[in-house]
Amino acid sequence: MTSMSDTQTRVVRTVEELKALEGQDLGVGKWHLVTQEQVNAFADCTGDHQWIHVDVERAKNSVWGGTIAHGYLTLSLLPLLGRERDGVKIDLGARMGVNYGSNRVRFISPVLVGKRIRVRTKLLKVEELPNCVQITYENTIEVEGSERPACVAETIGRMYF
């Protein structure tokens, strides 16, 4: 397994180069501050206004001492968190890329509002399919100052040619 200090900043332009990286870390994203405004907007979009997310005063007396981000908000931030990831960039010349889904998602620990999170990405599998390449990643969303991640999600993307 490659450590983050061994991950080089470079661009992968062929499927063969990408396949050679299976099982390796691709890089780590920049820190992102989770705000109450984001949590409130997510609550409005999803209809999930549970007090642990949106009632700042009541949440002060909770086990977490404040409001926490929705697990699905944390998961939905993956594109943002990965956009400025250091390390390996993938540019296979595809005409489009799509989110194909997830195999496994676990919310390990909560993200308190006001904390910063980032993603650490590992390449699990590269499959060549007709007209596309399917890529499976392991994304670990870390919380600054915490030993436990907020979320570990195995996601699948497809690049169409």
N, C-alpha and C positions, 0 to 999 in steps of 0.2 A: 504494500500500500504506500502511495506517495504522500508525504506530508506536505502541508501548505507551503512550507519554506522551499520545497523542491518544485512546486508548480511554477512553470515558466509562463510569462506573458507571451502568448503567440497566437497566431490564427491558423486553424485547421481548415484546409480547403478541399480535402478529398475524403471519401468514405473510408478508404484504406487507412489514412492517418487517424481518423476518428476511431476506427475499430481497434487500433493499436493502443488507445487510451482506456479501453474498457477496464473497469475496476479501479480506476485512478480518480483522485480529486481533480476537478477542473478549475476550482478557484473559490474565492470568497467575496461576497458583496460588501458594499459600503454600509455603514450603520444608518438606520432609518428610525427617526423618532416617532413613536406611536402617540397620537394626540387624542384628546377627548373629542375634538371636532370630527376626526376620522371615525371614531367609534360611533358617535351620534349619527353621522351620515350613513354609516353601514346599517345601523339600527333602523333608520328611516327607509332605506332601500329594501331591507329584508323583513321588516315588521317585528324584529326581535328586540323589544325594548325592555328586556329583563333588567331589573334594578342593578344587578352586579355590573352591568355595562354602562348604564346611563344616569343612575342616581348617585351623583358624587357624594352628597351628604350621607345618605344611607350606607353607601359602600365603605365609608370611613370606618364603620363599625363591623365590617366583615372580616373574615379570616385573612384577607389580603390587605386590608387597611386602605383600600381605594378601589376605583373601578378597574375592570380588566377588559381587554379586547376580546371580542367574539373569536372563538377558534377559527370559524370560517373566514373572518376578516384576516386573521393571521395567514391562513392558507392562501387567500385571494391576493395577498401582497407579493406572492412569489415572482410574478413578472416584473414588478417594480424592483424588488430586492435583487433579482438576477441581472437586470438591465446593465448595471454598472459593475458587474462582477470582475474582479481582477483575475488573472490567470488565462486559461485557454478560452479563446473565442472561436465560435463555429460559423464558418461562412462557406457553405457548400454550393452556393450559387442557385439555391432553390427559388422557385417563383413565389412560393408562400409556405409559411409554417403554421401549423395548428396545434392546439392543445387537444390531445386524443383521450386524455383521462388520467385516472390514478389507479394503481393497484392496491395501495395501502397508505392510509393516513392515520397518524396518531398524534393527539394533542397531549404532550407530556407534562407541561407545566404552563400556568397562565402567563400572559403578558400584561403586566400592570401598565396602565396609561401613564405616560411620562418616561417609560423605559425605551431604550433603543434596541432594535433587532437587526439581524443580518442573516444572509443565507450562505451556507457552505454546500457546494454541489459536487457530487460524485457521479461519474458516468458508469452506469451498470451494464447497459446492453445496447448494441447497435444492430439493427436488422434491416436488410435490404428487401423491400417489397416492390411489387409492380408500381412504377411511377413515383415511388417515395422511399424515404429512409425513416424508419421508426427508431426513436431514441428513448431509452428509459434511464431516468435519473433518480438518484436519492438526494433529496433536498433536506438539509437540517437547518431549521430556523433557530438561531441562537439568540439568547437574551444577554445583553451586556451585564457582566458581573454575576452571572448565574452559571453554575456548573451543569445544570440540566437544560436541555433545549426546550423550546416552546412547542415545537412541532417537528416531526419527521415524516416526510411525504415522498412516496415513490410515484413519480409522475411520468407520463408518456407524451412525447411530442412527435409530430410527423412533419417532415420536410418534403414538399411535392416539387417535382421537376417538370 
